[in-house]
Amino acid sequence: MIISIASGKGGTGKTSVAVALAQSLDGPVDLLDCDVEAPNAHLFLNIQWERKETLYLEVPQVDESKCTHCRACSQLCQFKAILVLGETILTFPEMCHACGGCFRVCEPRALLPGKKELGTVAQGEAGGIRLVQGELKIGEPLSPPLIREVKKRGLPQRLTLIDAPPGTSCPVIQAVKGSDFCLLVTEPTPFGLYDLRLAVEALKILQIPRGVVLNRADMGDDQVRRYLENEGIPLLLEIPFDRRIAEGYARGKSLLEVKPEMTADFQELLRKITAQAQPEPRGGDVLH
């Protein structure tokens, strides 16, 4: 089963919930940190890193001796990564999404595959938790290709937890796509409610079952609870505000290290998710 943990906004405690859920389980679990612009799940786990690899995007380079300036490649590219001006052809690797379409439509075979560094993927173990972490190269604007690479490394035979990026843009969609259930972490504030609404609407389009964890639940107001009741979205867990949790977070301690008595709550959370999710048989590309 694949469970993604997401949030409409940053700072709600999404990574804390993902790590706590992983730590509460007895059996082996994969934790995929797909927040590749700021991966931080490793800060709360005593990870023994096993491997790290640099990944690249395949981008076009031009053999001008073969180019006929037919414009087929530039007309195809929706991201304006190739531009033909008269008898001059320009490529913009930073805008390329590596779809490969330009190579297919270039009849004179004037486009050659080049590569651009995308980022790194690291793998390691901490007890029964196998962490796969993506880290986007500084200055690289495209995170979805790296998120796909992180998801490819999930093991089908294991329970997989995906720590998604914050927000509701393309990186989040790439991270949660293919999940059997999405756990949304929010807080009882107007900002929390606004961004929760956006996340719920995105999941409706993706047709992914969903539930909510309310962090710092004894603060703010009851607008989030009323919204969940009106939408028929289950509130699966409430985490109270506790200064000790914040202090432990600042010291790199996980939620369950600070409040081990909540282990049973997270185990019950998984049971609730399992009861509501409808896992599909997982083929080789389900995580991609």
Sequence and secondary structure as in RCSB ss.txt:
>XXXX:A:sequence
MIISIASGKGGTGKTSVAVALAQSLDGPVDLLDCDVEAPNAHLFLNIQWERKETLYLEVPQVDESKCTHCRACSQ
LCQFKAILVLGETILTFPEMCHACGGCFRVCEPRALLPGKKELGTVAQGEAGGIRLVQGELKIGEPLSPPLIREV
KKRGLPQRLTLIDAPPGTSCPVIQAVKGSDFCLLVTEPTPFGLYDLRLAVEALKILQIPRGVVLNRADMGDDQVR
RYLENEGIPLLLEIPFDRRIAEGYARGKSLLEVKPEMTADFQELLRKITAQAQPEPRGGDVLH
>XXXX:A:secstr
 EEEEEESSTTSSHHHHHHHHHHT SS EEEEE  TTS  GGGGS  EEEEEEEEEEEEEEE TTT     HHHH
H TT  EEEETTEEEE GGG     HHHHH TT  EEEEEEEEEEEEEEEETTEEEEEEEE TT    HHHHHHH
HHTS TTSEEEEEEEESSSHHHHHHHTT SEEEEEE SSHHHHHHHHHHHHHHHHHT  EEEEEETTTSS SHHH
HHHHHHT  EEEEE   HHHHHHHHTT  HHHH GGGHHHHHHHHHHHHHH       TTTT 
